[in-house]
Amino acid sequence: MIMSWRSKLIKNVSTSKSNSTLNKQHRLVKLASHEILSVREAARTMFLQILDRIRSNDRISRSLLRLLEAKWDDSREFAQQVFNTQFTIEDWTPDVMVSICDSIRDDVRQFGRD
């Protein structure tokens, strides 16, 4: 069976043994700001695949908050939806909240206040 470029991208980023989870999430943030919609969609799929690891590692959670500052509305909306629905009150540590409230984007700071 021939794998699509999207499937290859998802498999490469999400299963690579040579990259730490932190490096993978940096890639995801970059992909979530890509100009091609299907690349952003693939990044969102990968993000959901590692959601449990994100929640269990505060350093990764804070770094992935940068998805809230992605340059595309669809990626920012996705991040807000996931953080609102998939994260518990315990996941919102003071460091995470400070990271959101220190954003350069007004809408992200408002999200933190809400």
Residue frames as qw, qx, qy, qz and C-alpha x, y, z in Angstrom:
[[0.000, 0.889, 0.458, 0.000, 0.00, 0.00, 0.00],
 [0.389, 0.432, -0.024, 0.813, 1.27, 3.46, -0.86],
 [0.330, -0.619, -0.473, 0.534, 1.41, 5.86, 2.08],
 [0.183, 0.907, 0.223, 0.306, 0.32, 9.43, 1.54],
 [0.369, 0.463, -0.324, 0.738, 2.75, 12.22, 2.39],
 [0.458, -0.597, 0.132, -0.645, 0.46, 13.15, 5.29],
 [0.946, -0.299, -0.088, -0.094, 0.56, 9.61, 6.73],
 [0.775, 0.225, -0.270, 0.525, 4.33, 9.52, 6.34],
 [0.052, 0.594, -0.246, 0.764, 4.66, 12.88, 8.09],
 [0.698, -0.535, 0.075, -0.470, 2.46, 11.75, 10.99],
 [0.973, -0.124, -0.142, 0.131, 4.33, 8.46, 11.33],
 [0.608, 0.406, -0.272, 0.626, 7.75, 10.16, 11.12],
 [0.095, -0.585, 0.275, -0.757, 7.07, 12.82, 13.74],
 [0.723, -0.460, 0.107, -0.504, 5.01, 10.71, 16.14],
 [0.986, -0.164, 0.011, 0.010, 7.12, 7.52, 16.18],
 [0.531, 0.664, -0.404, 0.339, 10.69, 8.67, 15.61],
 [0.836, -0.421, -0.238, 0.261, 13.02, 7.10, 18.18],
 [0.607, 0.162, -0.101, 0.771, 15.80, 9.61, 17.60],
 [0.049, -0.514, -0.017, -0.856, 13.83, 12.66, 18.71],
 [0.062, -0.184, -0.733, 0.652, 12.74, 13.52, 22.20],
 [0.042, 0.708, 0.705, -0.015, 9.11, 14.33, 22.87],
 [0.113, -0.775, -0.109, 0.612, 10.12, 17.95, 23.38],
 [0.129, -0.311, 0.565, 0.753, 11.73, 18.11, 19.92],
 [0.097, 0.385, 0.856, 0.331, 8.64, 16.50, 18.39],
 [0.005, -0.802, -0.539, 0.258, 6.36, 19.07, 19.94],
 [0.116, -0.611, 0.196, 0.758, 8.57, 21.89, 18.59],
 [0.095, 0.016, 0.771, 0.629, 8.01, 20.39, 15.14],
 [0.024, 0.601, 0.798, 0.033, 4.27, 20.24, 15.78],
 [0.050, -0.777, -0.239, 0.580, 4.16, 23.90, 16.70],
 [0.069, -0.418, 0.479, 0.769, 5.98, 24.78, 13.48],
 [0.045, 0.208, 0.876, 0.434, 3.71, 22.54, 11.42],
 [0.012, 0.691, 0.679, -0.246, 0.62, 24.08, 13.03],
 [0.036, 0.785, 0.016, -0.618, 1.73, 27.42, 11.60],
 [0.381, -0.035, 0.696, 0.607, 2.43, 26.07, 8.11],
 [0.302, 0.307, -0.154, -0.889, 0.78, 27.88, 5.20],
 [0.443, 0.001, -0.766, -0.465, -0.68, 24.66, 3.76],
 [0.678, -0.314, 0.134, -0.651, -3.92, 23.64, 5.49],
 [0.942, -0.020, -0.317, -0.112, -3.36, 19.89, 5.15],
 [0.520, 0.291, -0.578, 0.558, 0.00, 20.23, 6.94],
 [0.263, -0.353, 0.396, -0.806, -1.72, 22.09, 9.79],
 [0.853, -0.169, -0.090, -0.486, -4.37, 19.37, 9.91],
 [0.828, 0.132, -0.507, 0.200, -1.67, 16.69, 10.14],
 [0.189, 0.351, -0.550, 0.734, -0.06, 18.62, 13.01],
 [0.571, -0.303, 0.208, -0.734, -3.39, 18.66, 14.83],
 [0.929, -0.033, -0.312, -0.197, -3.75, 14.91, 14.35],
 [0.641, 0.228, -0.561, 0.472, -0.28, 14.37, 15.80],
 [0.145, -0.412, 0.398, -0.807, -1.00, 16.73, 18.67],
 [0.788, -0.257, 0.036, -0.559, -4.01, 14.62, 19.66],
 [0.890, 0.105, -0.440, 0.061, -1.93, 11.43, 19.43],
 [0.537, 0.146, -0.541, 0.631, 0.51, 12.68, 22.09],
 [0.347, -0.687, -0.087, -0.633, -2.02, 14.47, 24.28],
 [0.835, -0.514, -0.192, 0.023, -1.46, 12.16, 27.28],
 [0.733, -0.011, -0.130, 0.668, 2.30, 12.82, 27.18],
 [0.113, 0.569, 0.040, 0.814, 1.67, 16.54, 26.92],
 [0.564, -0.693, -0.141, -0.425, -0.52, 16.56, 30.00],
 [0.882, -0.405, -0.142, 0.196, 1.99, 14.55, 32.02],
 [0.654, -0.037, 0.001, 0.755, 4.95, 16.86, 31.32],
 [0.062, -0.882, -0.265, 0.385, 4.66, 20.48, 32.43],
 [0.256, -0.505, 0.409, 0.716, 7.64, 21.58, 30.32],
 [0.179, 0.191, 0.787, 0.559, 6.04, 20.17, 27.20],
 [0.032, 0.757, 0.649, -0.072, 2.63, 21.59, 28.11],
 [0.117, -0.805, -0.045, 0.579, 4.07, 25.08, 28.44],
 [0.200, -0.315, 0.594, 0.713, 5.90, 24.79, 25.17],
 [0.132, 0.367, 0.836, 0.386, 2.85, 23.52, 23.32],
 [0.045, 0.767, 0.447, -0.458, 0.93, 26.52, 24.56],
 [0.097, -0.422, 0.378, 0.819, 2.68, 28.23, 21.68],
 [0.143, 0.359, 0.833, 0.396, -0.01, 26.62, 19.51],
 [0.005, 0.801, 0.516, -0.305, -2.25, 29.31, 20.92],
 [0.047, -0.777, 0.161, 0.607, -0.01, 31.80, 19.13],
 [0.549, 0.167, 0.674, 0.466, 0.04, 30.04, 15.76],
 [0.018, 0.260, -0.219, -0.940, -0.31, 32.42, 12.83],
 [0.304, -0.190, -0.704, -0.613, -3.44, 30.69, 11.47],
 [0.543, -0.263, 0.181, -0.777, -6.88, 31.10, 13.06],
 [0.885, -0.066, -0.356, -0.293, -7.74, 27.41, 12.60],
 [0.643, 0.132, -0.625, 0.421, -4.68, 26.31, 14.59],
 [0.051, -0.250, 0.461, -0.850, -5.34, 28.82, 17.38],
 [0.700, -0.189, -0.032, -0.688, -8.99, 27.77, 17.56],
 [0.847, 0.016, -0.530, -0.019, -7.97, 24.12, 17.70],
 [0.401, 0.194, -0.628, 0.638, -5.53, 24.81, 20.53],
 [0.326, -0.238, 0.313, -0.860, -8.14, 26.70, 22.53],
 [0.828, -0.121, -0.239, -0.493, -10.69, 23.94, 22.04],
 [0.776, 0.062, -0.594, 0.202, -8.25, 21.24, 23.12],
 [0.224, 0.201, -0.575, 0.761, -7.01, 23.16, 26.13],
 [0.485, -0.213, 0.159, -0.833, -10.62, 23.90, 27.16],
 [0.876, -0.061, -0.141, -0.458, -11.93, 20.36, 26.72],
 [0.883, 0.141, -0.429, 0.127, -9.00, 18.00, 27.20],
 [0.357, 0.303, -0.558, 0.685, -7.13, 19.58, 30.10],
 [0.517, -0.648, -0.556, 0.064, -8.28, 19.42, 33.71],
 [0.234, -0.951, 0.045, -0.196, -7.89, 22.11, 36.36],
 [0.769, -0.514, 0.266, 0.272, -4.84, 20.22, 37.65],
 [0.727, 0.315, 0.289, 0.537, -3.17, 20.58, 34.22],
 [0.157, 0.867, 0.094, 0.463, -3.37, 24.39, 34.49],
 [0.679, -0.346, -0.271, 0.588, -0.32, 24.94, 36.67],
 [0.127, -0.889, -0.069, 0.435, 0.79, 28.45, 37.65],
 [0.336, -0.380, 0.541, 0.671, 3.62, 28.23, 35.09],
 [0.268, 0.396, 0.763, 0.435, 1.15, 27.36, 32.33],
 [0.013, 0.879, 0.469, -0.090, -1.16, 30.22, 33.31],
 [0.245, -0.763, 0.164, 0.576, 1.72, 32.71, 33.44],
 [0.367, -0.077, 0.672, 0.638, 2.86, 31.56, 30.00],
 [0.181, 0.637, 0.687, 0.299, -0.60, 32.26, 28.58],
 [0.120, -0.928, -0.295, 0.195, -1.03, 35.59, 30.32],
 [0.345, -0.639, 0.313, 0.612, 2.43, 36.72, 29.13],
 [0.601, 0.396, 0.582, 0.379, 1.53, 36.15, 25.49],
 [0.134, -0.216, 0.217, 0.943, 2.15, 38.90, 22.96],
 [0.183, -0.328, -0.682, -0.628, -1.31, 38.20, 21.47],
 [0.371, -0.180, 0.265, -0.872, -4.32, 39.92, 23.05],
 [0.805, -0.086, -0.303, -0.503, -6.63, 37.01, 22.24],
 [0.696, 0.045, -0.672, 0.249, -4.32, 34.55, 23.99],
 [0.075, 0.142, -0.551, 0.819, -4.10, 36.74, 27.09],
 [0.593, -0.135, 0.021, -0.793, -7.90, 36.96, 27.07],
 [0.814, -0.020, -0.554, -0.175, -8.07, 33.17, 26.80],
 [0.464, 0.090, -0.688, 0.550, -5.88, 32.96, 29.91],
 [0.204, -0.128, 0.372, -0.896, -8.11, 35.36, 31.82],
 [0.733, -0.102, -0.238, -0.630, -11.26, 33.43, 30.86]]
